[in-house]
Amino acid sequence: MNIKPLADRVLVEPKEAEEKTAGGLYIPDTAKEKPLEGVVIAAGPGTKDVTMEVKVGDKVLYCKYAGTEINFDGNDYLIMKQGDILAIL
């Protein structure tokens, strides 16, 4: 991975959106909800005021509108501040 987040930023690979409901119905692309879970791919070193609590490989839950979406090597990622992460799963 050639992306290295700076300061207290984290690179997250979002979980894929659900294709089917629990009852077996297929969800069209327009009705899919944006995933709120992902896996940390890279994390910055932190700052003197912010100690990094997440590390590479952590499954995390983040805010609905958190981060900036980027596409790198054909994969979708989010870059967000550690403060936008709600929990480590």
N, C-alpha and C positions, 0 to 999 in steps of 0.2 A: 504494500500500500504506500503510495507516494504522498498521501495527504497527511500532514501533521498539524492538528489544531493548535492554536496559540492560546496562551493564558489559561482561562478556566472554561474553554470550549471543548465540546465533545462531538465526535463523529459517530452517528447512530445509523444502523441499517434497519429501517422499519420492517415490521412483520407484514407479511402479505395480507391483503384484505380478504375476508371470508368470501368464498365462491358460492356456498350453499348455506341455507339456514339449518337449524337443528332438525326441522321437519323434512328436509330434503329438497326444498324449493331453491332454484337458482336465483341469485341476486344479480340484477343487471348492473352494468358499470356505473350508471347514473345514480343508483340508489346505495352503492357501497359506502360504508362509513370509513373515514380516514382512520387507519390503525393508530393506537396510542401506545403500542409496545414496540420494542426493538432491542437490538443487541449493540453494545458499544464496540466499535471497530477501532477507534483511536481516541486518546484523551490527551489534552494539553498538560503542561507541568503544574498549572495552578498559578496563583499570585501570592504576594506576601500576605494578603488579607483572606484569600480563599484557598483552603487545602482541598485537594481533589479526593473525593470519597468514592468515585466510580473508577473502575479499571477495565481494561480490554477484556471482553468476553462476558461482562455483566449483562443480564437481561433487565431492562429498565422500563418504567412506565413514565410517560412524559405528558405535558400539557397538550391540549388539542391543537392549538395554533402555534406551537413552539417551533423554533428553528427556521433555517433557510434550506429549501430543497435544492439539491445539486444532483447532477448526473455525471458520474465518472466511470469511464470504461464500460459503459452500458448498464451500470447499476445505479439505482436511486439511493441517495443518502440524505440525512439531515445533519446540519451543523447547528448546534445549540449551546447555550450557556449551561453549566452544570445546575444552575438555579432553576432551570425549566424542567429538570427531572424531578418527578414526584416521589418515586420509590425505586428501590432495587428489588427485583423479584427473585 
